[in-house]
Amino acid sequence: MDKIENDTSIAHNSFKAFEYFEKYAYHHTNINSKHVYASDVAEAFVALGKYHLAGIPETRLKQNPSQAFIHFKHAATILRDADASYHLARLYLTGKGVPKNLLTAAKYLKRAYQKNHAAAQAVLGNLFWDGKGVNRNKGLALILLLLANENSDDPNCPGYESSSKRWISKAYDRMLDKVDPTKKIIAQTKFEDLYHPCNGGKALKPIDGIKIDYESDELDQQNNLENIPNRKLDEKSPATQPMTFQ
């Protein structure tokens, strides 16, 4: 009985959080990446995407990968958010909510990796290692895993989750075991040239070998929010305020 009551309480609190993010995000659908609160709005859209992807038991919110796709896509393309790009790429990799497309997944991972998103760097590295959606390049894969392994310890990096460190470290160790010492030295040298802490706010230098043209991606030109209410803003709306929990 206690467990049931506890589960119901968790679901209730999760749904309240969902409603808060929904209200905040939908009042900011006309905000772009240059707005002072763009990161707050993107965070709300990413949270909504995660809720739609997982659903909330015992509530009206059921699993809906298609709705998750819409929310991730808006934050990734309009707000240029690294974490949204990563989660959008995961949908393209798995075919959830959108037709599976490894090349498009790689495009969005590239956006996120340049902003030092550790998980995106690791997943993109695995794609280059396996030659899935991109041309196989094991040296490049190792550089990306070196970056991911370093950034997975840094809470200032976009999309930071302490739970990511474990699987990124395992992927990094597996890759190290399979490359020869010369490639390790070359990758380490390149890594030292590229790496900088996330709190610097700078984008990574382009890495030779990542030739993924995402700027011409027609998907970015589509209306991402066809199924999201467009609410006009006024002086009393949350548009001029940062996202805060009451």
Secondary structure, DSSP 8 states (H G I E B T S, - for coil): -HHHHHHHHHHHHHHHHHHHHHHHHHTTTT--TTSTTHHHHHHHHHHHHHHHHH--TTSS----HHHHHHHHHHHHHTS--HHHHHHHHHHHHHTSSS---HHHHHHHHHHHHTTT-HHHHHHHHHHHHHTSSS---HHHHHHHHHHHHHHTT-TTSTT--TTHHHHHHHHHHHHHTTS-HHHHHHHHHHHHHH---GGG-------TT-----TT-GGGGS-TTTTS------TTSGGGS-----
